[in-house]
Amino acid sequence: MDHPVRTLCECVVPSVLASADPGEALARRWHLLADEPHDLAILAFGKGSAAMARVAIEHAQQRVQRGLVVARPEHVDRVPTMGGVVRVLAADHPIPTERNIRAAREVSRFVAATGAQERLVVLISGGGSAQLSSPRKPLTLAQVAALTDALLRSGATINEINCVRKHCETIKGGQLAQLAAPAPVSAFVLSDVLGDPLDVISSGPFAPDPTSFADALDVVESRGLAAAHGEVVALLRRGAAGGEEETPKPGDAVFAHVEHHVIANNACAVDAAADALRNAGFDVVEIRTGVQGEASVVGSQLGRRVCALSAGSAVVWGGETTVHVGEAPGKGGRNQELALAAAVEIDRVPGAAVMSLATDGVDGPTDAAGGVVDTESVAHMRARGVDPGEALARHDSYAALRACGGLLVLGATGTNVNDVMVGLRSPAGQE
């Protein structure tokens, strides 16, 4: 492993993940509840729920009167139950199952039971949309999941996907706030959506929803999916005509006692990457946030930007790209595809390297978190019979990066603040 790739893997990745640690992020903001006179009811869901719940329980101790944590199956044992005061339920991600429906049902009951002398402390992180699945009747879980998968494959944005989810399900889009009112609610949010829109993160169960049934219907129709998902379209059309209750909107009285605090986001991760590079001796000449677009296009742009860098310089981008998969048969994820496209651009450029990282450790339906490539990556692919251009056309970035040793495999990290992309050129004499 040469110098630039080693820098990316050994310096940048740990710094990025430390900046997005959900427990540490919550601990830094817990002082906001220091003078809270009410007893506390703790509710946590999303990929970071176990770590956030553990910190909340450690800080609140006997002030916790009851708690409910929805966590990944492998994280269930990490949550202290305080002798039965806190219940922990397993839920699956990214594909919701029947136990996700059961978890959503228990969450609704927990929230509805909030008393006048309690403050509901809600710990929200990315992944909550899938963990808490509660289809509106007469829809089934399979129908909602099939449409969600189709939207993902079409390249729909998370804002579009969650607009549809909010109107196909019963607790998203501020509907949990309806159940909690008039009890006070403090929501601490680990943001996995660019710009931190509270109505989109985990589909905003405690946030006002500015979207409508008509908006959701427009998403499905504009993506060309209406014909294949008739049952969902029928419900959305009925809602657009006033036949289904809308989600609560900005200004609704149910939000009068709800407050949100964003405790970490993509900008935090980008700053951490830049600091790590500076500490390693690089001159960070560009920082960009809010990066979106087709992964292969963004990867090519990043690769060309790296080619123009002087020795010892680096750029850091943050955001979340998409891949219009269509019917392509390949395997990969947006970060892997971005890295593969960048590899083509930096082929044989001395000292060049690019990394693209999904901070949750899960990039597409693979075991990789993204990819890291350098000046020799394309040569290694070709030596093993992989044409990078053909792999991009098939959306088969996983196989291409595996061929050159460029897969970045971390396992689930327990956090999610979108993606971080880094490009650099080694200092002079270290190419």
Secondary structure by P-SEA (a helix, b strand, c coil): cccaaaaaacccaaaaaaaacaaaaaaacccccccccbbbbbbbbccaaaaaaaaaaaaaccccccbbbbbccccccccccccccbbbbbbbcccccaaaaaaaaaaaaaaaaccccbbbbbbbccccccccccccccccaaaaaaaaaaaaaacccaaaaaaaaaaacccccaaaaaaacccbbbbbbbccccccccccccccccbbbcccaaaaaaaaaaaccccccaaaaaaaaaaaaccccccccccccccccbbbbbcccaaaaaaaaaaaaaaaccccccccccccccaaaaaaaaaaaaaacccccbbbbbbbbbbccccccccccaaaaaaaaaaaaaccccbbbbbbbccccccccccccccccccaaaaaaaaacccaaaaaaacaaaaaaaaaccccccccccccccbbbbbbbcccccc
